[in-house]
Amino acid sequence: MINRINQTPLIQLILVVFFIIAISCREKITDHQQENTNNDNSTPISSKLSWEPTDAINGGEVSALVLNANGYLIAGTESGFTFRSKAAGEKWKRIPLANTTVNSFALAPNVYLYAGTNGEGVYISKDNGLSWSPTNLRGRIVNSIAVTGRGILAGTGGGVYYSANHGNNWQTLKKELPQDIHIGSIIETASGEVFIATDGGVFLLKSNRNSWERTNLGKSCCCLTLASEGRLFAATNTEGIFWSDDNGKNWQKIGLNLEVQRNLSMQTTRDKYLFVGTNDGVYFTELSKDFWFSGGFQDREVSVLLEDPKDKIVFAGVEGSVYRVEFKF
């Protein structure tokens, strides 16, 4: 009886030690699970995306967005009207541009703004988007437009045109491109090389050449975007997103779980995340990862995305509105 009594403190001590060990293990498991929430679709990152609508836009689908150096956010719509706001989407001013959809915008260093339209060519604004006038590229479907070291490049349903004098004169730039190729996106790298996304794949125009080269991504592509370190991202129409860091010689697919019918737009944010607008909402991924997260707007078409890096805001264009979300994580 005396021995049992003397053993009681020892047994209690052992139980306390086991309890402390169990609590410690549980905390480690919880920490590990918390770390791993970024490795599946239940990631808490998605819950941090709280999209807010800006003021309504009475112009149908928002098809193009641009933010200029003077702080004007400009939205192009399928009605042919543009809408301008100095307050990140509040108090839009309705401005006529064309009689057809505004497909794309491009900014020049002199604050000139160019717009590609769906059948009326390229327009120019010299007053922060307050008024527009046609350039001499008319009667063309211009899906994408970019201001590059060569001048203004306009991607059409029949090749690439360029102008070195603000749109007064245009020349074709389609040597080695297939006939009647559909250009969906144009982008220039820091070294002056130009890439285009087409229905025949991604093509490259080197800075010292006047003819295009086909890269090793031959899938039908709709849009391109760049990270600052030079990584190029290409969105295919039906087969997901690919990236290359060697001027298109080699491509790798990002993740396997982005299964949508149509990709529409892309936007990198602070070189950490990549957003994709699709016909089934927004998806995003960390550039260093290999999986996709849902970013909202499921069952809605998101035709254009734009980042405001200064205020860390991402804008999304949908039917009748522009949404915005602060992206500070």
URDA-V171485 format. One record per residue. N is the residue number from 1. RES is the residue in one letter. PHI is phi in radians with two decimals (NA if undefined). NEAR is the number of other C-alpha atoms within 8 Angstrom. Layout:
# URDA-V171485
n-><N | N>
res-><RES | RES>
phi-><PHI | PHI>
near-><NEAR | NEAR>
This chain:
# URDA-V171485
n-><1 | 2 | 3 | 4 | 5 | 6 | 7 | 8 | 9 | 10 | 11 | 12 | 13 | 14 | 15 | 16 | 17 | 18 | 19 | 20 | 21 | 22 | 23 | 24 | 25 | 26 | 27 | 28 | 29 | 30 | 31 | 32 | 33 | 34 | 35 | 36 | 37 | 38 | 39 | 40 | 41 | 42 | 43 | 44 | 45 | 46 | 47 | 48 | 49 | 50 | 51 | 52 | 53 | 54 | 55 | 56 | 57 | 58 | 59 | 60 | 61 | 62 | 63 | 64 | 65 | 66 | 67 | 68 | 69 | 70 | 71 | 72 | 73 | 74 | 75 | 76 | 77 | 78 | 79 | 80 | 81 | 82 | 83 | 84 | 85 | 86 | 87 | 88 | 89 | 90 | 91 | 92 | 93 | 94 | 95 | 96 | 97 | 98 | 99 | 100 | 101 | 102 | 103 | 104 | 105 | 106 | 107 | 108 | 109 | 110 | 111 | 112 | 113 | 114 | 115 | 116 | 117 | 118 | 119 | 120 | 121 | 122 | 123 | 124 | 125 | 126 | 127 | 128 | 129 | 130 | 131 | 132 | 133 | 134 | 135 | 136 | 137 | 138 | 139 | 140 | 141 | 142 | 143 | 144 | 145 | 146 | 147 | 148 | 149 | 150 | 151 | 152 | 153 | 154 | 155 | 156 | 157 | 158 | 159 | 160 | 161 | 162 | 163 | 164 | 165 | 166 | 167 | 168 | 169 | 170 | 171 | 172 | 173 | 174 | 175 | 176 | 177 | 178 | 179 | 180 | 181 | 182 | 183 | 184 | 185 | 186 | 187 | 188 | 189 | 190 | 191 | 192 | 193 | 194 | 195 | 196 | 197 | 198 | 199 | 200 | 201 | 202 | 203 | 204 | 205 | 206 | 207 | 208 | 209 | 210 | 211 | 212 | 213 | 214 | 215 | 216 | 217 | 218 | 219 | 220 | 221 | 222 | 223 | 224 | 225 | 226 | 227 | 228 | 229 | 230 | 231 | 232 | 233 | 234 | 235 | 236 | 237 | 238 | 239 | 240 | 241 | 242 | 243 | 244 | 245 | 246 | 247 | 248 | 249 | 250 | 251 | 252 | 253 | 254 | 255 | 256 | 257 | 258 | 259 | 260 | 261 | 262 | 263 | 264 | 265 | 266 | 267 | 268 | 269 | 270 | 271 | 272 | 273 | 274 | 275 | 276 | 277 | 278 | 279 | 280 | 281 | 282 | 283 | 284 | 285 | 286 | 287 | 288 | 289 | 290 | 291 | 292 | 293 | 294 | 295 | 296 | 297 | 298 | 299 | 300 | 301 | 302 | 303 | 304 | 305 | 306 | 307 | 308 | 309 | 310 | 311 | 312 | 313 | 314 | 315 | 316 | 317 | 318 | 319 | 320 | 321 | 322 | 323 | 324 | 325 | 326 | 327 | 328 | 329>
res-><M | I | N | R | I | N | Q | T | P | L | I | Q | L | I | L | V | V | F | F | I | I | A | I | S | C | R | E | K | I | T | D | H | Q | Q | E | N | T | N | N | D | N | S | T | P | I | S | S | K | L | S | W | E | P | T | D | A | I | N | G | G | E | V | S | A | L | V | L | N | A | N | G | Y | L | I | A | G | T | E | S | G | F | T | F | R | S | K | A | A | G | E | K | W | K | R | I | P | L | A | N | T | T | V | N | S | F | A | L | A | P | N | V | Y | L | Y | A | G | T | N | G | E | G | V | Y | I | S | K | D | N | G | L | S | W | S | P | T | N | L | R | G | R | I | V | N | S | I | A | V | T | G | R | G | I | L | A | G | T | G | G | G | V | Y | Y | S | A | N | H | G | N | N | W | Q | T | L | K | K | E | L | P | Q | D | I | H | I | G | S | I | I | E | T | A | S | G | E | V | F | I | A | T | D | G | G | V | F | L | L | K | S | N | R | N | S | W | E | R | T | N | L | G | K | S | C | C | C | L | T | L | A | S | E | G | R | L | F | A | A | T | N | T | E | G | I | F | W | S | D | D | N | G | K | N | W | Q | K | I | G | L | N | L | E | V | Q | R | N | L | S | M | Q | T | T | R | D | K | Y | L | F | V | G | T | N | D | G | V | Y | F | T | E | L | S | K | D | F | W | F | S | G | G | F | Q | D | R | E | V | S | V | L | L | E | D | P | K | D | K | I | V | F | A | G | V | E | G | S | V | Y | R | V | E | F | K | F>
phi-><NA | -1.09 | -1.11 | -1.10 | -1.10 | -1.18 | -1.43 | -1.04 | -1.04 | -1.14 | -1.09 | -1.08 | -1.10 | -1.10 | -1.11 | -1.10 | -1.09 | -1.08 | -1.12 | -1.10 | -1.10 | -1.12 | -1.09 | -1.08 | -1.11 | -1.10 | -1.13 | -1.16 | -1.12 | -1.09 | -1.07 | -1.13 | -1.15 | -1.12 | -1.10 | -1.45 | -1.17 | -1.43 | -1.88 | -2.57 | -1.32 | -1.62 | -0.92 | -1.21 | -1.01 | -1.05 | -1.23 | -1.45 | -1.51 | -1.97 | -1.28 | -2.07 | -1.31 | -1.48 | -1.05 | -1.11 | -2.03 | -1.63 | -2.65 | 1.41 | -1.19 | -1.43 | -1.89 | -2.68 | -2.43 | -2.66 | -2.21 | -1.64 | -1.18 | -1.60 | 1.52 | -1.54 | -1.63 | -2.15 | -2.00 | -1.74 | -2.26 | -1.25 | -1.40 | 1.64 | -1.53 | -1.90 | -2.26 | -2.11 | -2.40 | -1.71 | -2.22 | 0.97 | 1.84 | -1.69 | 0.99 | -1.17 | -1.85 | -1.48 | -2.31 | -1.25 | -2.23 | -2.46 | -1.76 | -2.63 | -1.07 | -1.55 | -1.52 | -2.82 | -2.21 | -2.59 | -1.78 | -1.80 | -1.02 | -1.49 | 1.15 | -1.12 | -2.17 | -2.01 | -2.28 | -1.71 | -2.06 | -1.62 | 2.22 | -2.04 | 1.32 | -1.96 | -1.96 | -2.29 | -2.19 | -1.98 | -2.37 | 1.11 | 1.43 | -1.33 | -2.56 | -2.34 | -2.46 | -1.29 | -1.51 | -1.54 | -1.73 | -2.18 | 1.19 | -2.09 | -1.44 | -1.92 | -1.39 | -2.54 | -2.48 | -2.57 | -1.74 | -2.21 | -1.12 | -1.49 | 2.19 | -1.49 | -1.93 | -2.10 | -1.62 | -2.12 | -1.38 | -2.44 | 2.02 | -1.99 | -2.03 | -2.44 | -2.36 | -1.84 | -2.39 | 1.07 | 1.61 | -1.24 | -2.32 | -2.28 | -2.30 | -1.39 | -2.40 | -2.33 | -1.11 | 1.29 | -1.63 | -1.04 | -1.16 | 1.04 | -1.26 | -1.71 | -1.65 | -1.79 | -2.78 | -2.28 | -2.61 | -1.98 | -1.48 | -1.12 | -1.57 | 1.57 | -1.53 | -1.96 | -2.00 | -2.24 | -1.71 | -2.36 | -1.30 | -1.96 | 1.95 | -1.77 | -2.07 | -2.15 | -2.05 | -1.22 | -1.08 | -1.87 | -2.16 | -2.11 | -2.29 | -1.51 | -2.11 | -1.36 | -1.42 | -1.53 | -1.89 | -1.70 | -1.38 | -1.10 | -2.14 | -2.02 | -2.69 | -2.32 | -2.67 | -2.19 | -1.64 | -1.13 | -1.39 | 1.83 | -1.20 | -1.80 | -1.98 | -2.21 | -1.70 | -1.47 | -1.23 | -2.41 | -2.12 | 1.57 | -1.96 | -2.16 | -2.38 | -2.51 | -2.10 | -2.37 | 1.02 | 1.50 | -1.23 | -2.28 | -2.25 | -2.23 | -1.48 | -1.59 | 1.14 | -2.20 | -1.87 | -1.66 | -1.96 | -2.22 | -1.34 | -2.69 | -1.59 | -2.12 | -2.76 | -2.46 | -2.74 | -1.50 | -2.23 | 0.87 | 0.99 | -2.08 | -2.21 | -2.14 | -1.75 | -2.27 | -1.64 | -2.30 | -1.35 | -2.32 | 1.67 | -1.85 | -2.20 | -2.57 | -2.55 | -1.32 | -1.09 | -1.60 | -1.90 | -2.45 | -2.65 | -1.98 | -2.08 | -1.31 | -1.99 | 1.90 | 1.13 | -0.99 | 1.23 | -2.18 | -1.50 | -1.96 | -1.53 | -2.66 | -2.25 | -2.62 | -1.84 | -1.81 | -1.16 | -1.16 | -1.70 | 0.96 | -2.13 | -1.94 | -1.84 | -2.29 | -1.69 | -2.32 | -1.12 | 1.33 | -2.90 | -2.05 | -1.83 | -2.44 | -2.52 | -1.35 | -2.16 | -2.07 | -2.06>
near-><4 | 5 | 6 | 7 | 7 | 8 | 8 | 8 | 7 | 8 | 8 | 8 | 8 | 8 | 8 | 8 | 8 | 8 | 8 | 8 | 8 | 8 | 8 | 8 | 8 | 8 | 8 | 8 | 8 | 8 | 8 | 8 | 8 | 8 | 7 | 8 | 11 | 11 | 7 | 8 | 9 | 7 | 11 | 8 | 7 | 10 | 7 | 6 | 11 | 7 | 8 | 7 | 9 | 11 | 10 | 8 | 10 | 5 | 11 | 10 | 12 | 18 | 16 | 14 | 15 | 11 | 9 | 10 | 6 | 5 | 7 | 13 | 14 | 12 | 12 | 16 | 16 | 14 | 11 | 14 | 15 | 13 | 12 | 15 | 13 | 10 | 8 | 8 | 12 | 9 | 8 | 10 | 7 | 8 | 10 | 9 | 11 | 10 | 8 | 11 | 13 | 18 | 16 | 15 | 14 | 11 | 12 | 9 | 5 | 4 | 10 | 12 | 13 | 13 | 13 | 17 | 18 | 13 | 10 | 12 | 15 | 16 | 13 | 13 | 13 | 10 | 7 | 12 | 10 | 8 | 11 | 11 | 8 | 10 | 12 | 9 | 11 | 10 | 7 | 12 | 12 | 17 | 16 | 15 | 17 | 13 | 11 | 9 | 5 | 9 | 11 | 13 | 14 | 14 | 17 | 15 | 12 | 10 | 15 | 12 | 13 | 13 | 14 | 10 | 7 | 9 | 13 | 8 | 10 | 11 | 7 | 8 | 10 | 10 | 7 | 7 | 8 | 5 | 6 | 7 | 12 | 12 | 18 | 15 | 14 | 16 | 11 | 11 | 9 | 6 | 6 | 10 | 11 | 12 | 11 | 13 | 17 | 15 | 12 | 10 | 13 | 17 | 12 | 14 | 12 | 10 | 8 | 4 | 7 | 8 | 9 | 13 | 8 | 10 | 12 | 9 | 10 | 9 | 9 | 11 | 15 | 17 | 14 | 14 | 11 | 11 | 9 | 6 | 4 | 9 | 11 | 13 | 11 | 14 | 15 | 14 | 12 | 9 | 6 | 13 | 10 | 12 | 12 | 13 | 9 | 7 | 9 | 13 | 8 | 10 | 10 | 7 | 9 | 10 | 8 | 8 | 6 | 8 | 8 | 10 | 9 | 8 | 15 | 15 | 14 | 14 | 11 | 13 | 10 | 6 | 9 | 9 | 11 | 13 | 13 | 13 | 18 | 16 | 14 | 13 | 15 | 14 | 14 | 12 | 12 | 10 | 9 | 5 | 6 | 10 | 12 | 11 | 10 | 10 | 10 | 9 | 10 | 7 | 7 | 9 | 12 | 17 | 15 | 15 | 16 | 10 | 11 | 10 | 8 | 5 | 6 | 10 | 12 | 12 | 12 | 13 | 16 | 15 | 8 | 11 | 13 | 15 | 12 | 12 | 11 | 10 | 8 | 4 | 2>
